[in-house]
Amino acid sequence: MRTTLDLPEDLLREAMSTTHIQTKTKVIITALEELIRKARIADIKKYKGKVDLDIDLNAIRGRQCRS
């Protein structure tokens, strides 16, 4: 999809320099993918401590518990 954007040139140059990505298109795609990934992680973190899976990791991994 072709879109016209008015982006701050210095911000775009810094992003390209920091990530070592050589095209404007690729740096924008990478930034959007990272934004989505971080949003998904934040959404998953809401469930921390709220889901009881009742899993015995030692049994699953075949480990012996030390007494």
C-alpha positions in Angstrom: 0.0 0.0 0.0 1.4 3.4 -1.0 1.0 6.1 1.6 2.4 9.6 1.9 3.8 10.5 5.3 5.3 13.7 6.7 7.9 12.4 9.0 10.6 14.3 10.9 13.8 13.7 8.8 16.1 13.7 11.8 14.0 11.1 13.6 13.9 8.9 10.6 17.7 9.2 10.1 18.3 8.4 13.8 16.1 5.3 13.6 17.9 4.1 10.5 21.3 4.8 12.1 20.4 3.1 15.4 18.9 0.0 13.8 21.4 -0.2 10.9 18.5 -0.4 8.5 19.2 1.2 5.1 15.8 2.0 3.7 13.1 4.2 5.0 10.4 1.7 4.2 12.1 -1.1 6.1 12.7 1.1 9.2 9.0 2.1 9.3 7.9 -1.5 8.9 10.2 -2.6 11.7 9.0 0.2 13.9 5.4 -0.8 13.4 6.1 -4.5 14.0 7.9 -3.6 17.2 5.0 -1.4 18.4 2.6 -4.2 17.8 4.8 -6.7 19.6 5.2 -4.5 22.6 1.4 -3.9 22.8 0.8 -7.6 22.7 3.3 -8.3 25.4 1.7 -5.6 27.6 -1.7 -7.2 27.0 -0.4 -10.6 28.0 1.3 -9.2 31.2 -2.2 -8.2 32.5 -2.7 -11.9 33.3 0.4 -12.3 35.4 -0.5 -14.0 38.6 -4.1 -14.4 37.6 -4.0 -17.8 35.9 -3.5 -20.9 37.9 -2.2 -23.6 35.6 -1.5 -26.2 38.3 1.5 -27.5 36.5 4.4 -29.4 38.1 7.4 -28.4 36.0 9.6 -30.9 37.7 7.3 -33.8 36.6 7.0 -32.4 33.1 10.8 -32.1 32.8 11.4 -35.4 34.4 13.5 -34.0 37.3 13.9 -35.4 40.7 13.2 -33.1 43.6 16.0 -32.9 46.1 14.9 -33.6 49.7 
